[in-house]
Amino acid sequence: MQLRVKELEGSGQKPVQVSESHLYYGFKPQPDVIYRDDYREAKKGECAATVAAVMAEGKNVGSTLHVCTDKQCKVHHPRVTISPEEREQRRKQAEAVRVQLEYRKRLLSEIYKRVPAELTRHEVDFVALRYFEQLGHDSQHRIFKFFEWEETKPKANGGCVDYPKLASGKLEKMTTAEIGKFLIVCALASDLYCPTYVGGGMHTRDSNLAREAAHYKVNAERILHELKEKPASKTGKNSLTSAKAKPGTKKK
């Protein structure tokens, strides 16, 4: 690097030392070295501020180049100028966005005023489907598994299951009370996920699933004990199917 500096000085130039590195918090810069944020690579004579430079740090240490260190340079730090036409177009776009935002807020405000004190079937269906749509794909899949609903994979669209579309048909057949229970399942669906590293441990007591089980006085300890003692079922039926069995009947 020192040889390169002497060579350039011998030819009448005043080279600067530059680095490939960017300055970051805690970094101790070398004196008289210009860092990456304070120069732009340039061609000789490209602007009045272009000078010869020698790389003082990095994998290319000792190499020579030309740089511009003037942050006001119109060639290497050009300022974006906006034409009057573009400025007017942006103003109109901003105004259109402002109107739309206010329009949507006003619509929601008017809807809010008209929602009845006692929700009708329309509000219940709307909230249930919108809530289900906003759940992640994995949670939607778990809900279908929980209710043992058939998942129809279309041939088009990559074979992805359209859970909201399928759920819409299911909700139409539910009573209002059943939709209420459906919403509870949606709210707890994420807790059905169990990471593989749990290793059979008990579900965390801080989860929403555990707290709701306690609220409804579910004996979680007894259920866990029964599952540990009972061998895995070959039928694949879940607890929801079992709960549909008539009291006093024995399952084969």
Secondary structure, 3 states (H helix, E strand, C coil): CHHHHHHHHHCCCCCEEECCCCCCCCCCCCCCEECHHHCEEECCCCCCCEEEEEECCCCCCCCEEEEECCCCCCCCCCCCCCCHHHHHHHHHHHHHHHHHHHHHHHHHHHHHHHCCCCCCHHHHHHHHHHHHHHCCHHHHHHHHHHHCCCCCCCCCHHHCCCHHHHHHHHHHCCCHHHHHHHHHHHHHHHHHCCCHHHCCCCCCCCCHHHHHHHHCCCCHHHHHHHHHHCCCCCCCCCHHHHHCCCCCCCCC
